[in-house]
Amino acid sequence: MAGAVNAYEQLRNRYLDVGGDDYIFLPHYTNSTTAARILQRQFNLLLGRNDLRHDPMTNGVRCVHSLRHSAICMRIILSRG
């Protein structure tokens, strides 16, 4: 959790003019659909540039939603259940 707190604080310091109800990523976008689409495009570009789009373990395609599952699994593993 310390790593998550550190990342969150860095984002908060980057956007000093946003409030508690604003988004963590792309807080200046008022439309969540637009913000999500921008993040998805950036993530897809990153995956493509690093040849990581295909997941050989699941034989599926990675998406930004994959990060959520990875984060939850790592939290369980690191907490030892």
N, C-alpha and C positions, 0 to 999 in steps of 0.2 A: 504493500500500500504506500510505502514511502515514495517509491518511484512515481506513482500516480499523483500523489499530493504535490510532488515537485513539478511534474508536467503541468498540472492544473494551475499552480501558482505562477509558473512562467507565462501561461496563456493569460491569466488575469493581469499580470504586469504589462503584457503587450497591449492590452485593450483597456486602458484605465478609464475610458469614458463610457463603458457599458455597465449595466446594472445586473442585479441578481436574477432577473427573469430572462435575460438575453441568452442566446446560444453560446456554448463554449467555443465552438469552431465557427468561423465566419459570422460573428455576432452582429455585423452591420447589415446583414440580409434579414429582412423581415418575413420573407417567405421561406418556410422550412423546406418546401419541395425544391426550390431553386438552390438553396444551400446544399441540400443532399445531393442534387444532381452534379453540382460543381465538385464536391468531394469525391463522388463516384468517378467522375472523369479523371480527376487527378490521380486517384488510386489505380485506375485502369492503365493510365499512362505509365505510372511507376512499375506496375506488374509487367507491362509489355516491354519496357526498356531493360528489365532485368530477367526476362524470360521466366516469369513466375506465374503466369496466368493459369496454367494447367497444374492442378494438384495431383501428383502421381499416387498419393496415398488413397484418395477417394475417387480418382479418375474423373474429377469434376473441375469446374471452373471457379477460381477464387473471385470473391467480390468483397466490397467494403464490409458487408455484414459478417464475413468470415473472421474479421478482427474481433468482433464481439465474442464469438465462440472460443477463439484462441485465448482471449483475456480471461474468460470465465474458467476455462480448463487450467490455465496456468495458475490462477488463484487457488483452485482446488488442490493442484499438485503441490504448490509451494506451502500451502497450509497443512499439508499431509492429511487431507480429508476433512 
